C-alpha cells in the first residue's frame, strides 16, 4: 500500500512538472500569451505523457461554504459538469453528468489539498462513484489549478457480482486529472487512466 501511495503522489507531481515545463516554454517563446494557449500547451504535453484522456468535462461550481477558519481555513465546494467518457476498449463515447463535492484545506502559501467524492450518471441510467485526493494552487491570472487522483467504482448488478452498466469498464480505474477553474466558477477537467 505505501508503494501505491508513493506512486500516486509521484504521478500527481509529474503532472505538475509537465505543466510547469509547458508554461515556461510558452512564456519564454511568446510574449503576451493568454490562458487558452497555456491550457492547450499543458493538455498537449500531458496527453503526450499520459496518452489519450479517459474523459473531458466542462461545468461550473454550484456552491461553496466555509467549514472552518482555524487552525487552517477549510472550504467545501460542489460542482456539476457535462462529461464525455471514452471507452478505450470499444472506442465509444458515453455522455454523463458528474456531480461532486470536495473539501479543501488552504495552506498559508496559497496552495491547498483536498478530498472529494461524487457520482457520474449517464444518459442511459448507468452510474459510477468516485473518491479523489487533490492538490492545487492559485495561478497568477486568478485561475485555480487542481491536480489529483480519482478512484472509480461501479455498482454490481443485483443478480450477480459483476458490473453490467455502460460504465462497467470504469470499475477499479485509477484516474489522474487536471482541473482549471476560472474566476467566474467555470471549470474544465481532463482525466487520464493511470495504467500501472
N, CA, C and O of each residue as an XYZ file, in Angstrom:
784
protein
N       0.809     -1.200      0.000
C       0.000      0.000      0.000
C       0.853      1.266      0.000
O       0.526      2.200     -0.732
N       1.966      1.349      0.808
C       2.804      2.543      0.755
C       3.389      2.770     -0.639
O       3.568      3.914     -1.058
N       3.688      1.681     -1.361
C       4.237      1.819     -2.708
C       3.202      2.419     -3.646
O       3.534      3.274     -4.467
N       1.937      1.978     -3.533
C       0.870      2.525     -4.353
C       0.692      4.010     -4.063
O       0.583      4.812     -4.990
N       0.663      4.380     -2.795
C       0.505      5.784     -2.419
C       1.662      6.620     -2.941
O       1.446      7.722     -3.444
N       2.873      6.123     -2.832
C       4.047      6.846     -3.344
C       3.943      7.013     -4.853
O       4.280      8.069     -5.389
N       3.481      5.984     -5.533
C       3.312      6.067     -6.986
C       2.266      7.089     -7.383
O       2.450      7.831     -8.348
N       1.157      7.132     -6.634
C       0.094      8.094     -6.920
C       0.600      9.517     -6.715
O       0.370     10.387     -7.555
N       1.284      9.752     -5.609
C       1.825     11.097     -5.360
C       2.843     11.490     -6.423
O       2.869     12.642     -6.858
N       3.673     10.554     -6.842
C       4.645     10.845     -7.902
C       3.931     11.198     -9.200
O       4.355     12.105     -9.916
N       2.853     10.487     -9.506
C       2.100     10.770    -10.734
C       1.472     12.154    -10.679
O       1.512     12.893    -11.663
N       0.882     12.517     -9.516
C       0.290     13.850     -9.381
C       1.359     14.920     -9.565
O       1.142     15.902    -10.274
N       2.503     14.733     -8.934
C       3.583     15.718     -9.055
C       4.137     15.771    -10.466
O       4.563     16.837    -10.913
N       4.147     14.646    -11.188
C       4.662     14.665    -12.560
C       3.760     15.476    -13.469
O       4.243     16.125    -14.397
N       2.444     15.452    -13.217
C       1.546     16.297    -13.999
C       1.917     17.754    -13.769
O       1.948     18.546    -14.711
N       2.201     18.113    -12.512
C       2.612     19.477    -12.198
C       3.910     19.852    -12.879
O       4.052     20.977    -13.357
N       4.864     18.932    -12.934
C       6.141     19.210    -13.593
C       5.939     19.415    -15.080
O       6.560     20.299    -15.671
N       5.084     18.619    -15.694
C       4.791     18.787    -17.123
C       4.160     20.144    -17.351
O       4.523     20.854    -18.288
N       3.190     20.516    -16.475
C       2.529     21.801    -16.591
C       3.523     22.945    -16.453
O       3.490     23.884    -17.248
N       4.408     22.884    -15.459
C       5.395     23.946    -15.256
C       6.302     24.074    -16.465
O       6.594     25.185    -16.908
N       6.751     22.950    -17.002
C       7.600     22.973    -18.188
C       6.862     23.607    -19.353
O       7.407     24.458    -20.056
N       5.600     23.182    -19.558
C       4.826     23.713    -20.679
C       4.611     25.212    -20.521
O       4.699     25.949    -21.503
N       4.330     25.680    -19.304
C       4.111     27.101    -19.091
C       5.390     27.890    -19.337
O       5.338     28.956    -19.951
N       6.546     27.395    -18.872
C       7.781     28.137    -19.067
C       8.171     28.156    -20.539
O       8.665     29.170    -21.031
N       7.955     27.050    -21.250
C       8.246     27.021    -22.677
C       7.410     28.050    -23.418
O       7.929     28.778    -24.264
N       6.114     28.118    -23.108
C       5.225     29.040    -23.775
C       5.570     30.478    -23.416
O       5.569     31.350    -24.285
N       5.863     30.733    -22.155
C       6.153     32.091    -21.701
C       7.441     32.619    -22.319
O       7.497     33.782    -22.717
N       8.484     31.782    -22.407
C       9.741     32.273    -22.944
C       9.712     32.404    -24.458
O      10.487     33.178    -25.020
N       8.838     31.667    -25.129
C       8.838     31.728    -26.590
C       7.804     32.676    -27.146
O       7.829     32.969    -28.341
N       6.884     33.171    -26.313
C       5.815     34.007    -26.846
C       5.402     35.044    -25.824
O       4.840     34.703    -24.783
N       5.672     36.299    -26.108
C       5.229     37.375    -25.222
C       3.726     37.562    -25.399
O       3.190     37.363    -26.489
N       3.060     37.942    -24.327
C       1.630     38.228    -24.405
C       0.774     36.975    -24.543
O      -0.338     37.050    -25.066
N       1.261     35.837    -24.090
C       0.464     34.617    -24.200
C      -0.742     34.720    -23.273
O      -0.693     35.408    -22.253
N      -1.842     34.020    -23.640
C      -3.029     34.055    -22.797
C      -3.295     32.680    -22.191
O      -2.620     31.707    -22.526
N      -4.284     32.604    -21.296
C      -4.572     31.360    -20.574
C      -4.964     30.228    -21.509
O      -4.616     29.079    -21.239
N      -5.678     30.505    -22.603
C      -6.071     29.448    -23.530
C      -4.853     28.781    -24.144
O      -4.826     27.559    -24.293
N      -3.842     29.566    -24.504
C      -2.626     28.990    -25.074
C      -1.910     28.128    -24.049
O      -1.406     27.059    -24.393
N      -1.851     28.571    -22.790
C      -1.212     27.786    -21.740
C      -1.976     26.485    -21.538
O      -1.370     25.421    -21.414
N      -3.309     26.564    -21.504
C      -4.132     25.370    -21.313
C      -3.913     24.375    -22.437
O      -3.764     23.179    -22.188
N      -3.892     24.862    -23.680
C      -3.689     23.965    -24.819
C      -2.320     23.320    -24.774
O      -2.193     22.126    -25.049
N      -1.294     24.079    -24.434
C       0.045     23.536    -24.351
C       0.138     22.510    -23.234
O       0.744     21.452    -23.405
N      -0.467     22.823    -22.084
C      -0.461     21.892    -20.961
C      -1.136     20.594    -21.347
O      -0.597     19.516    -21.095
N      -2.315     20.680    -21.960
C      -3.047     19.479    -22.353
C      -2.254     18.658    -23.350
O      -2.221     17.432    -23.248
N      -1.615     19.306    -24.311
C      -0.831     18.591    -25.307
C       0.351     17.881    -24.659
O       0.605     16.712    -24.949
N       1.073     18.574    -23.785
C       2.232     17.966    -23.127
C       1.807     16.817    -22.224
O       2.455     15.770    -22.200
N       0.723     17.007    -21.485
C       0.262     15.965    -20.583
C      -0.252     14.768    -21.364
O       0.041     13.630    -20.998
N      -1.018     14.995    -22.437
C      -1.523     13.899    -23.252
C      -0.378     13.114    -23.863
O      -0.450     11.888    -23.949
N       0.678     13.794    -24.288
C       1.834     13.098    -24.835
C       2.453     12.187    -23.796
O       2.976     11.126    -24.139
N       2.405     12.575    -22.539
C       2.990     11.786    -21.467
C       2.063     10.674    -20.970
O       2.527      9.568    -20.692
N       0.761     10.950    -20.855
C      -0.170     10.006    -20.252
C      -1.068      9.272    -21.243
O      -1.788      8.357    -20.846
N      -1.045      9.647    -22.516
C      -1.907      9.004    -23.502
C      -3.207      9.755    -23.683
O      -3.369     10.871    -23.189
N      -4.133      9.137    -24.394
C      -5.422      9.775    -24.653
C      -6.240      9.840    -23.364
O      -6.183      8.927    -22.540
N      -7.003     10.923    -23.194
C      -7.797     11.068    -21.969
C      -8.878      9.998    -21.834
O      -9.406      9.496    -22.826
N      -9.192      9.663    -20.594
C     -10.336      8.814    -20.281
C     -11.615      9.631    -20.460
O     -12.607      9.134    -20.994
N     -11.586     10.887    -20.010
C     -12.732     11.767    -20.246
C     -12.338     13.227    -20.148
O     -11.291     13.590    -19.612
N     -13.229     14.051    -20.694
C     -13.128     15.503    -20.575
C     -14.487     16.002    -20.108
O     -15.522     15.406    -20.404
N     -14.461     17.113    -19.369
C     -15.729     17.667    -18.918
C     -15.651     19.175    -18.765
O     -14.583     19.749    -18.556
N     -16.812     19.797    -18.876
C     -16.980     21.238    -18.698
C     -18.153     21.436    -17.747
O     -19.183     20.775    -17.876
N     -17.995     22.344    -16.798
C     -19.086     22.583    -15.859
C     -18.870     23.846    -15.071
O     -18.193     24.773    -15.515
N     -19.465     23.870    -13.874
C     -19.313     25.041    -13.036
C     -19.478     24.687    -11.561
O     -20.068     23.671    -11.195
N     -18.926     25.576    -10.733
C     -19.083     25.466     -9.289
C     -20.540     25.784     -8.972
O     -21.059     26.798     -9.439
N     -21.206     24.943     -8.192
C     -22.616     25.176     -7.861
C     -22.819     25.684     -6.439
O     -23.895     26.182     -6.109
N     -21.792     25.564     -5.591
C     -21.925     26.073     -4.233
C     -20.630     25.956     -3.453
O     -19.796     25.093     -3.724
N     -20.479     26.841     -2.481
C     -19.317     26.813     -1.600
C     -19.767     27.212     -0.200
O     -20.695     28.003     -0.028
N     -19.084     26.641      0.802
C     -19.326     27.068      2.174
C     -18.053     26.891      2.981
O     -17.235     26.016      2.700
N     -17.902     27.741      3.989
C     -16.747     27.691      4.873
C     -17.047     26.689      5.976
O     -18.073     26.780      6.650
N     -16.137     25.725      6.153
C     -16.302     24.720      7.200
C     -15.552     25.084      8.470
O     -15.996     24.771      9.574
N     -14.398     25.756      8.307
C     -13.584     26.152      9.464
C     -12.672     27.297      9.055
O     -12.384     27.481      7.872
N     -12.221     28.063     10.039
C     -11.240     29.116      9.773
C      -9.956     28.909     10.560
O      -8.916     29.457     10.194
N     -10.007     28.129     11.633
C      -8.814     27.797     12.407
C      -8.772     26.297     12.642
O      -9.841     25.704     12.787
N      -7.666     25.663     12.689
C      -6.328     26.215     12.579
C      -5.964     26.602     11.144
O      -5.094     27.450     10.944
N      -6.613     25.996     10.142
C      -6.427     26.391      8.749
C      -7.802     26.525      8.116
O      -8.711     25.763      8.444
N      -7.968     27.495      7.203
C      -9.266     27.626      6.533
C      -9.610     26.347      5.772
O      -8.756     25.735      5.130
N     -10.876     25.965      5.861
C     -11.355     24.770      5.181
C     -12.661     25.116      4.468
O     -13.579     25.682      5.061
N     -12.725     24.759      3.175
C     -13.896     25.056      2.349
C     -14.479     23.784      1.773
O     -13.771     22.805      1.539
N     -15.779     23.813      1.548
C     -16.458     22.735      0.832
C     -16.967     23.331     -0.473
O     -17.642     24.360     -0.463
N     -16.653     22.695     -1.590
C     -17.051     23.178     -2.907
C     -17.771     22.067     -3.646
O     -17.285     20.938     -3.703
N     -18.938     22.385     -4.218
C     -19.687     21.424     -5.021
C     -19.703     21.888     -6.469
O     -19.655     23.085     -6.751
N     -19.772     20.916     -7.391
C     -19.789     21.244     -8.812
C     -20.692     20.290     -9.572
O     -21.072     19.233     -9.068
N     -21.028     20.684    -10.799
C     -21.758     19.844    -11.733
C     -21.122     20.073    -13.105
O     -20.832     21.208    -13.480
N     -20.909     18.978    -13.852
C     -20.253     19.105    -15.147
C     -20.811     18.104    -16.147
O     -21.212     17.001    -15.776
N     -20.834     18.495    -17.418
C     -21.157     17.595    -18.519
C     -19.881     16.882    -18.917
O     -18.848     17.516    -19.137
N     -19.953     15.552    -19.011
C     -18.761     14.728    -19.201
C     -18.900     13.865    -20.447
O     -19.972     13.327    -20.722
N     -17.814     13.736    -21.195
C     -17.727     12.789    -22.309
C     -16.642     11.786    -21.956
O     -15.466     12.136    -21.853
N     -17.052     10.521    -21.770
C     -16.142      9.456    -21.355
C     -15.810      8.613    -22.575
O     -16.703      8.237    -23.334
N     -14.534      8.315    -22.768
C     -14.096      7.496    -23.891
C     -13.799      6.092    -23.377
O     -12.893      5.895    -22.568
N     -14.576      5.113    -23.860
C     -14.316      3.722    -23.514
C     -13.243      3.224    -24.471
O     -13.533      2.884    -25.618
N     -11.997      3.184    -23.991
C     -10.883      2.798    -24.857
C     -11.011      1.369    -25.365
O     -10.423      1.025    -26.390
N     -11.771      0.530    -24.661
C     -11.969     -0.845    -25.107
C     -12.803     -0.942    -26.365
O     -12.543     -1.785    -27.225
N     -13.826     -0.067    -26.481
C     -14.724     -0.119    -27.632
C     -14.596      1.107    -28.533
O     -15.036      1.081    -29.682
N     -14.001      2.173    -28.020
C     -13.898      3.411    -28.789
C     -15.161      4.258    -28.716
O     -15.211      5.340    -29.300
N     -16.179      3.782    -28.008
C     -17.428      4.536    -27.926
C     -17.303      5.673    -26.907
O     -16.471      5.634    -26.000
N     -18.155      6.683    -27.088
C     -18.194      7.825    -26.177
C     -19.502      7.753    -25.395
O     -20.575      7.590    -25.976
N     -19.403      7.876    -24.081
C     -20.561      7.863    -23.199
C     -20.694      9.258    -22.602
O     -19.746      9.784    -22.020
N     -21.880      9.856    -22.748
C     -22.129     11.176    -22.166
C     -22.746     11.018    -20.787
O     -23.568     10.129    -20.563
N     -22.349     11.877    -19.873
C     -22.802     11.758    -18.488
C     -22.776     13.117    -17.805
O     -22.280     14.102    -18.352
N     -23.319     13.144    -16.603
C     -23.250     14.313    -15.735
C     -22.481     13.895    -14.492
O     -22.779     12.868    -13.882
N     -21.494     14.696    -14.122
C     -20.666     14.440    -12.947
C     -21.055     15.447    -11.870
O     -21.008     16.657    -12.095
N     -21.438     14.944    -10.708
C     -21.806     15.795     -9.579
C     -20.883     15.422     -8.426
O     -20.778     14.250     -8.066
N     -20.211     16.422     -7.844
C     -19.274     16.097     -6.779
C     -19.094     17.209     -5.773
O     -19.481     18.356     -5.999
N     -18.497     16.842     -4.660
C     -18.184     17.780     -3.585
C     -16.767     17.502     -3.112
O     -16.379     16.349     -2.922
N     -16.002     18.563     -2.924
C     -14.632     18.447     -2.444
C     -14.453     19.333     -1.218
O     -14.937     20.465     -1.182
N     -13.763     18.815     -0.229
C     -13.397     19.598      0.945
C     -11.913     19.905      0.842
O     -11.093     18.992      0.743
N     -11.563     21.193      0.865
C     -10.164     21.586      0.729
C      -9.697     22.334      1.967
O     -10.457     23.060      2.608
N      -8.422     22.133      2.282
C      -7.764     22.848      3.370
C      -6.734     23.773      2.753
O      -5.852     23.330      2.017
N      -6.846     25.060      3.053
C      -5.953     26.067      2.485
C      -4.680     26.174      3.310
O      -4.721     26.155      4.540
N      -3.550     26.286      2.622
C      -2.252     26.471      3.272
C      -1.843     27.940      3.197
O      -2.335     28.677      2.342
N      -0.960     28.364      4.070
C      -0.528     29.762      4.135
C       0.163     30.223      2.849
O       0.141     31.414      2.538
N       0.779     29.297      2.093
C       1.485     29.672      0.865
C       0.584     29.761     -0.366
O       1.082     29.958     -1.474
N      -0.746     29.620     -0.191
C      -1.672     29.733     -1.312
C      -2.001     28.409     -1.983
O      -2.828     28.368     -2.894
N      -1.373     27.334     -1.550
C      -1.706     26.015     -2.084
C      -2.809     25.404     -1.225
O      -3.153     25.929     -0.166
N      -3.347     24.306     -1.693
C      -4.357     23.604     -0.904
C      -4.317     22.118     -1.213
O      -3.742     21.683     -2.211
N      -4.936     21.359     -0.340
C      -5.092     19.924     -0.545
C      -6.538     19.588     -0.232
O      -7.195     20.288      0.539
N      -7.034     18.506     -0.837
C      -8.432     18.198     -0.610
C      -8.787     16.746     -0.847
O      -7.996     15.950     -1.355
N     -10.008     16.438     -0.458
C     -10.603     15.126     -0.668
C     -11.989     15.338     -1.237
O     -12.724     16.222     -0.796
N     -12.350     14.513     -2.230
C     -13.654     14.674     -2.846
C     -14.376     13.358     -3.032
O     -13.815     12.278     -2.848
N     -15.642     13.484     -3.404
C     -16.448     12.322     -3.726
C     -17.579     12.765     -4.635
O     -17.985     13.927     -4.630
N     -18.081     11.814     -5.419
C     -19.168     12.171     -6.304
C     -19.714     10.992     -7.077
O     -19.304      9.845     -6.896
N     -20.656     11.320     -7.946
C     -21.332     10.325     -8.768
C     -21.378     10.819    -10.204
O     -21.681     11.982    -10.470
N     -21.075      9.923    -11.114
C     -21.161     10.166    -12.550
C     -22.377      9.392    -13.034
O     -22.443      8.177    -12.845
N     -23.339     10.065    -13.654
C     -24.577      9.429    -14.109
C     -24.716      9.606    -15.611
O     -24.603     10.720    -16.123
N     -24.961      8.507    -16.321
C     -25.076      8.561    -17.781
C     -26.511      8.851    -18.208
O     -27.445      8.754    -17.412
N     -26.665      9.206    -19.476
C     -28.000      9.424    -20.027
C     -28.798      8.127    -20.044
O     -30.027      8.152    -19.981
N     -28.099      6.989    -20.130
C     -28.762      5.686    -20.146
C     -29.102      5.144    -18.772
O     -29.672      4.058    -18.668
N     -28.766      5.875    -17.706
C     -29.111      5.449    -16.360
C     -27.993      4.764    -15.595
O     -28.161      4.458    -14.415
N     -26.852      4.514    -16.237
C     -25.732      3.904    -15.529
C     -25.040      4.929    -14.647
O     -25.152      6.135    -14.871
N     -24.323      4.438    -13.641
C     -23.565      5.383    -12.840
C     -22.310      4.739    -12.279
O     -22.186      3.519    -12.178
N     -21.397      5.613    -11.921
C     -20.155      5.223    -11.266
C     -19.924      6.226    -10.148
O     -20.320      7.386    -10.257
N     -19.290      5.785     -9.084
C     -18.963      6.705     -7.998
C     -17.450      6.867     -7.934
O     -16.700      6.028     -8.431
N     -17.016      7.959     -7.314
C     -15.585      8.233     -7.222
C     -15.250      8.896     -5.900
O     -16.085      9.535     -5.260
N     -13.991      8.719     -5.518
C     -13.388      9.493     -4.450
C     -12.092     10.051     -5.016
O     -11.526      9.485     -5.951
N     -11.620     11.156     -4.454
C     -10.407     11.771     -5.001
C      -9.541     12.366     -3.908
O     -10.000     12.665     -2.805
N      -8.277     12.526     -4.252
C      -7.288     13.250     -3.448
C      -6.728     14.325     -4.373
O      -6.342     14.025     -5.503
N      -6.678     15.566     -3.911
C      -6.270     16.659     -4.782
C      -5.235     17.567     -4.129
O      -5.106     17.622     -2.906
N      -4.508     18.272     -4.980
C      -3.641     19.377     -4.587
C      -3.880     20.489     -5.591
O      -4.260     20.224     -6.732
N      -3.664     21.725     -5.183
C      -3.911     22.813     -6.112
C      -3.286     24.107     -5.658
O      -2.702     24.215     -4.580
N      -3.437     25.099     -6.542
C      -2.910     26.430     -6.243
C      -3.622     27.464     -7.103
O      -4.302     27.135     -8.075
N      -3.448     28.703     -6.722
C      -3.999     29.822     -7.467
C      -2.956     30.260     -8.486
O      -1.817     30.557     -8.126
N      -3.344     30.301     -9.761
C      -2.433     30.728    -10.821
C      -2.370     32.256    -10.841
O      -3.282     32.916    -10.342
N      -1.297     32.828    -11.415
C      -1.143     34.291    -11.438
C      -2.320     35.023    -12.086
O      -2.607     36.163    -11.723
N      -3.004     34.386    -13.038
C      -4.129     35.035    -13.734
C      -5.410     35.001    -12.922
O      -6.425     35.543    -13.356
N      -5.386     34.370    -11.742
C      -6.576     34.265    -10.914
C      -7.307     32.948    -11.062
O      -8.248     32.675    -10.318
N      -6.888     32.128    -12.010
C      -7.488     30.806    -12.167
C      -6.970     29.862    -11.093
O      -5.885     30.065    -10.547
N      -7.743     28.841    -10.795
C      -7.339     27.819     -9.842
C      -6.960     26.572    -10.627
O      -7.715     26.120    -11.488
N      -5.804     26.023    -10.334
C      -5.327     24.806    -10.978
C      -5.372     23.691     -9.942
O      -4.783     23.813     -8.868
N      -6.071     22.604    -10.263
C      -6.210     21.468     -9.354
C      -5.717     20.222    -10.077
O      -6.049     19.998    -11.241
N      -4.925     19.416     -9.385
C      -4.478     18.133     -9.933
C      -4.747     17.070     -8.891
O      -4.687     17.331     -7.689
N      -5.043     15.868     -9.360
C      -5.323     14.839     -8.382
C      -5.473     13.459     -8.967
O      -5.229     13.211    -10.147
N      -5.883     12.582     -8.094
C      -6.095     11.178     -8.441
C      -7.525     10.819     -8.048
O      -8.014     11.228     -6.995
N      -8.191     10.048     -8.914
C      -9.564      9.627     -8.683
C      -9.621      8.103     -8.648
O      -8.985      7.430     -9.459
N     -10.379      7.572     -7.711
C     -10.590      6.131     -7.597
C     -12.050      5.852     -7.958
O     -12.960      6.336     -7.284
N     -12.275      5.071     -9.024
C     -13.610      4.830     -9.558
C     -14.151      3.471     -9.136
O     -13.396      2.513     -8.974
N     -15.472      3.398     -8.960
C     -16.136      2.112     -8.743
C     -17.526      2.176     -9.358
O     -18.135      3.242     -9.449
N     -18.013      1.018     -9.776
C     -19.370      0.913    -10.309
C     -20.095     -0.154     -9.493
O     -19.474     -1.099     -9.006
N     -21.402     -0.002     -9.346
C     -22.138     -0.957     -8.508
C     -22.297     -2.297     -9.226
O     -22.412     -2.341    -10.451
N     -22.302     -3.376     -8.467
C     -22.586     -4.674     -9.088
C     -24.063     -4.762     -9.451
O     -24.901     -4.104     -8.833
N     -24.381     -5.576    -10.456
C     -25.798     -5.769    -10.784
C     -26.448     -6.526     -9.639
O     -25.759     -7.179     -8.855
N     -27.736     -6.446     -9.540
C     -28.435     -7.070     -8.415
C     -28.442     -8.591     -8.486
O     -28.595     -9.247     -7.455
N     -28.280     -9.173     -9.678
C     -28.377    -10.625     -9.802
C     -27.029    -11.347     -9.708
O     -26.991    -12.542     -9.413
N     -25.935    -10.643     -9.955
C     -24.612    -11.271     -9.887
C     -23.637    -10.324     -9.222
O     -24.013     -9.231     -8.800
N     -22.406    -10.733     -9.130
C     -21.399     -9.861     -8.526
C     -20.605     -9.096     -9.582
O     -19.622     -8.439     -9.236
N     -20.988     -9.155    -10.832
C     -20.288     -8.413    -11.876
C     -21.031     -7.117    -12.165
O     -22.223     -7.002    -11.881
N     -20.334     -6.156    -12.722
C     -20.977     -4.902    -13.088
C     -21.441     -4.994    -14.531
O     -20.727     -5.520    -15.385
N     -22.639     -4.482    -14.807
C     -23.211     -4.639    -16.141
C     -23.561     -3.324    -16.816
O     -23.998     -3.348    -17.967
N     -23.395     -2.197    -16.175
C     -23.795     -0.925    -16.779
C     -22.819     -0.517    -17.868
O     -21.765     -1.128    -18.042
N     -23.192      0.536    -18.602
C     -22.324      1.039    -19.667
C     -21.020      1.629    -19.131
O     -20.108      1.926    -19.903
N     -20.931      1.800    -17.809
C     -19.703      2.291    -17.191
C     -18.939      1.185    -16.472
O     -18.019      1.479    -15.708
N     -19.294     -0.075    -16.695
C     -18.638     -1.194    -16.012
C     -17.126     -1.167    -16.220
O     -16.376     -1.586    -15.339
N     -16.671     -0.680    -17.374
C     -15.231     -0.621    -17.661
C     -14.485      0.318    -16.714
O     -13.259      0.250    -16.626
N     -15.204      1.194    -16.003
C     -14.555      2.133    -15.082
C     -14.352      1.552    -13.691
O     -13.683      2.166    -12.860
N     -14.919      0.375    -13.423
C     -14.788     -0.210    -12.089
C     -13.319     -0.501    -11.781
O     -12.654     -1.218    -12.528
N     -12.823      0.055    -10.686
C     -11.444     -0.154    -10.277
C     -10.426      0.729    -10.976
O      -9.230      0.605    -10.715
N     -10.866      1.616    -11.854
C      -9.945      2.508    -12.572
C      -9.392      3.554    -11.615
O     -10.112      4.083    -10.769
N      -8.117      3.840    -11.759
C      -7.475      4.955    -11.071
C      -7.197      6.007    -12.130
O      -6.548      5.721    -13.136
N      -7.678      7.211    -11.912
C      -7.509      8.281    -12.882
C      -6.648      9.402    -12.344
O      -6.657      9.689    -11.147
N      -5.902     10.034    -13.237
C      -5.128     11.241    -12.912
C      -5.797     12.390    -13.650
O      -6.073     12.280    -14.844
N      -6.059     13.492    -12.955
C      -6.774     14.581    -13.612
C      -6.131     15.936    -13.366
O      -5.352     16.141    -12.435
N      -6.503     16.849    -14.258
C      -6.146     18.256    -14.106
C      -7.421     19.058    -14.316
O      -8.134     18.859    -15.299
N      -7.705     19.965    -13.388
C      -8.889     20.815    -13.460
C      -8.451     22.270    -13.440
O      -7.548     22.649    -12.694
N      -9.094     23.075    -14.260
C      -8.873     24.518    -14.229
C     -10.203     25.181    -13.944
O     -11.213     24.865    -14.573
N     -10.201     26.110    -12.989
C     -11.408     26.838    -12.608
C     -11.124     28.320    -12.792
O     -10.144     28.836    -12.254
N     -11.980     29.017    -13.554
C     -11.749     30.447    -13.757
C     -12.428     31.263    -12.667
O     -13.092     30.709    -11.791
N     -12.259     32.579    -12.721
C     -12.770     33.456    -11.671
C     -14.294     33.516    -11.646
O     -14.873     33.990    -10.669
N     -14.956     33.043    -12.707
C     -16.418     33.010    -12.759
C     -16.991     31.684    -12.258
O     -18.209     31.513    -12.210
N     -16.113     30.743    -11.883
C     -16.574     29.451    -11.391
C     -16.758     28.402    -12.465
O     -17.250     27.310    -12.178
N     -16.374     28.704    -13.704
C     -16.446     27.709    -14.781
C     -15.236     26.790    -14.658
O     -14.128     27.236    -14.359
N     -15.467     25.496    -14.893
C     -14.359     24.553    -14.766
C     -14.257     23.654    -15.989
O     -15.241     23.385    -16.678
N     -13.043     23.205    -16.230
C     -12.791     22.216    -17.279
C     -11.827     21.186    -16.706
O     -10.879     21.524    -15.997
N     -12.089     19.924    -17.029
C     -11.321     18.818    -16.478
C     -10.920     17.864    -17.590
O     -11.710     17.577    -18.489
N      -9.702     17.379    -17.525
C      -9.251     16.271    -18.357
C      -8.714     15.216    -17.413
O      -7.928     15.511    -16.512
N      -9.150     13.970    -17.631
C      -8.691     12.874    -16.769
C      -8.157     11.744    -17.637
O      -8.728     11.408    -18.674
N      -7.045     11.168    -17.186
C      -6.397     10.054    -17.875
C      -6.436      8.837    -16.975
O      -6.388      8.964    -15.752
N      -6.523      7.650    -17.577
C      -6.438      6.430    -16.789
C      -4.999      6.149    -16.487
O      -4.146      6.201    -17.373
N      -4.717      5.849    -15.228
C      -3.355      5.505    -14.824
C      -3.191      4.010    -14.999
O      -3.841      3.210    -14.327
N      -2.311      3.653    -15.912
C      -2.050      2.244    -16.173
C      -0.715      1.900    -15.559
O       0.331      2.360    -16.016
N      -0.756      1.073    -14.502
C       0.476      0.748    -13.786
C       1.224     -0.392    -14.436
O       2.284     -0.789    -13.954
